[in-house]
């Protein structure tokens, strides 16, 4: 599917299980990592199959690209400009996709969840922090948070997953980023659980079933 969001043509994949008769479906957003794409994250997580068996709407966006297909952001997702979040094209995309899908499917807006891997983990954390009024829970894998944590009245539960000391990509220690994120969550009063799966920088086996 395609949508114009923040004046950028964006692509996304959506799973709507149960057809027109399904009602009050929860929603899961799934974000790919740097250099990845929709098909890659769907294949590595098997999340599409889970959406169909467990009956939830799955929305998998593609990071912003120019007319030649080049990424607009080095780490795929826009993780800056959070102090004025309507300037952040990916926060706006999340808003637009949720509204768009809500117009064609019966969704439960109290059960909107976000997850992702690597850069997608960073993006899902960003949404949990900056869309806390909308997000029911966030599960970033090999992610973290860039910048200072926003002061929010809404406390989003987090499942923070990472692959131990060998969780390194693009010369970045996601082991340290995960630990820093856990400190931020504790300091800001968010319920959270930590899962060091020890499988380095990849979507861990068994994670999707959780």
C-alpha positions in Angstrom: 0.0 0.0 0.0 1.0 3.6 -0.4 0.1 6.8 1.5 1.2 10.4 1.3 2.3 11.4 4.8 4.1 14.7 5.6 4.3 15.3 1.9 6.3 12.1 1.3 5.1 9.0 -0.5 5.3 6.1 1.9 4.9 2.4 1.5 3.4 0.0 4.1 2.1 -3.6 4.4 -1.0 -4.3 6.3 -2.6 -7.6 7.5 -6.3 -7.4 8.2 -7.3 -10.8 9.6 -10.8 -12.1 9.6 -12.1 -10.0 6.7 -15.0 -7.6 7.0 -16.6 -9.4 9.9 -13.7 -9.0 12.4 -14.3 -6.4 15.0 -12.3 -4.6 17.8 -8.9 -5.9 16.6 -5.7 -5.0 18.4 -3.0 -3.3 16.3 0.7 -4.1 16.1 3.2 -1.8 14.3 6.4 -3.6 13.2 9.5 -1.6 12.1 12.5 -2.9 10.2 16.2 -1.9 10.9 18.8 0.0 8.9 19.0 -1.1 5.3 16.1 -3.4 5.8 12.7 -3.5 4.2 9.2 -4.7 4.8 9.7 -8.2 3.3 12.8 -8.8 5.3 11.3 -8.0 8.7 8.2 -10.0 7.9 10.3 -13.0 6.9 12.6 -12.8 9.9 9.9 -12.4 12.5 7.1 -14.5 11.0 4.8 -11.8 12.4 2.4 -12.0 9.5 1.5 -15.6 10.3 1.0 -14.7 13.9 -1.3 -11.8 13.0 -3.5 -14.2 11.0 -3.6 -16.9 13.6 -4.0 -14.6 16.6 -6.3 -12.1 14.9 -4.6 -8.7 15.1 -3.9 -6.0 12.6 -0.3 -5.9 11.6 1.1 -2.7 10.0 4.7 -2.8 8.7 5.9 0.6 7.2 8.9 1.1 5.0 11.4 3.8 6.0 11.3 7.1 4.0 13.0 7.0 0.6 13.6 9.6 -2.1 12.4 9.2 -5.7 15.5 7.0 -6.5 14.9 4.7 -3.5 17.6 6.2 -1.3 17.0 6.3 2.4 16.2 9.8 3.7 17.7 9.0 7.1 21.0 7.2 7.8 19.5 4.9 10.4 16.3 4.6 8.3 13.9 6.3 10.8 13.6 9.9 11.9 14.6 9.9 15.5 15.3 13.6 15.9 13.1 16.7 16.1 11.2 15.1 18.9 10.7 18.4 20.8 8.5 19.5 18.0 7.2 16.1 17.0 4.9 17.3 14.1 8.2 18.0 12.3 9.1 14.3 12.7 7.9 12.6 9.5 7.8 9.1 11.1 5.8 10.2 14.1 3.4 11.8 11.6 3.4 8.6 9.6 2.4 6.6 12.6 -0.5 8.9 13.3 -1.6 8.8 9.6 -1.4 5.0 9.3 -3.4 4.4 12.5 -6.1 6.8 11.3 -6.1 5.3 7.8 -6.4 1.7 9.0 -9.0 2.7 11.5 -11.2 3.9 8.7 -11.2 0.6 6.9 -11.1 -1.9 9.8 -12.7 -2.2 13.3 -9.7 -1.7 15.6 -9.3 -1.3 19.3 -7.5 2.0 19.9 -6.8 1.0 23.5 -4.7 -1.9 22.2 -2.0 -0.4 19.9 1.4 -1.9 20.2 4.8 -1.3 18.6 7.9 -3.4 18.1 10.9 -3.5 15.8 14.5 -4.6 15.4 17.7 -2.5 15.5 16.7 0.8 13.9 13.2 -0.4 14.2 13.8 -1.0 17.9 14.9 2.6 18.1 11.7 3.7 16.3 9.4 1.6 18.5 11.0 3.1 21.6 10.6 6.6 20.2 6.9 5.9 19.7 6.5 4.5 23.1 8.0 7.6 24.5 6.5 10.2 22.2 3.1 8.7 21.5 2.4 7.4 25.1 -1.2 8.5 25.0 -1.8 6.1 22.1 0.6 3.2 22.7 -0.5 0.4 25.0 3.0 -1.3 25.2 6.3 -1.3 23.3 8.7 -4.2 22.7 11.9 -2.9 21.1 14.6 -5.4 20.2 18.2 -4.3 19.9 17.0 -0.7 20.2 17.4 2.2 22.6 16.6 5.8 22.8 18.4 8.9 21.5 18.3 12.1 23.5 16.5 13.0 26.7 13.4 11.1 27.7 10.2 13.2 27.3 8.2 14.0 30.4 4.9 12.2 30.0 1.9 11.6 32.2 1.3 8.3 30.4 3.4 5.3 31.6 3.9 2.8 28.8 5.0 -0.8 29.7 8.2 -1.9 27.8 9.7 -5.2 27.0 13.4 -4.5 26.2 15.1 -7.2 24.3 18.7 -7.4 23.2 21.5 -9.9 22.3 24.1 -9.4 25.0 27.6 -8.1 24.6 27.8 -9.4 21.0 24.8 -7.3 20.1 26.8 -4.9 17.9 25.9 -3.3 14.6 27.4 -0.4 12.7 30.0 0.0 15.4 27.2 0.6 17.9 26.8 -1.4 21.1 23.1 -2.2 21.5 24.0 -4.0 24.7 24.9 -0.6 26.2 22.0 1.1 24.5 19.6 -1.4 26.0 21.0 -0.9 29.5 20.8 2.9 29.1 17.2 2.5 28.1 16.3 0.4 31.1 17.7 3.2 33.3 15.6 5.8 31.5 12.5 3.7 31.9 13.1 3.2 35.7 13.9 6.8 36.2 10.7 7.9 34.5 8.4 5.4 36.1 7.6 3.0 33.3 6.9 -0.6 34.0 9.5 -2.7 32.1 11.0 -6.1 31.7 14.4 -7.0 30.4 15.2 -9.9 28.1 18.9 -10.5 27.3 18.5 -13.4 24.8 22.2 -13.6 24.1 21.8 -14.2 20.4 23.7 -11.1 19.2 22.2 -8.7 16.8 19.2 -10.5 15.4 15.5 -11.1 16.0 15.7 -13.9 18.6 14.1 -17.3 18.1 10.9 -17.5 20.0 10.4 -13.8 20.4 7.4 -13.5 18.1 5.4 -16.1 20.1 5.9 -13.9 23.2 
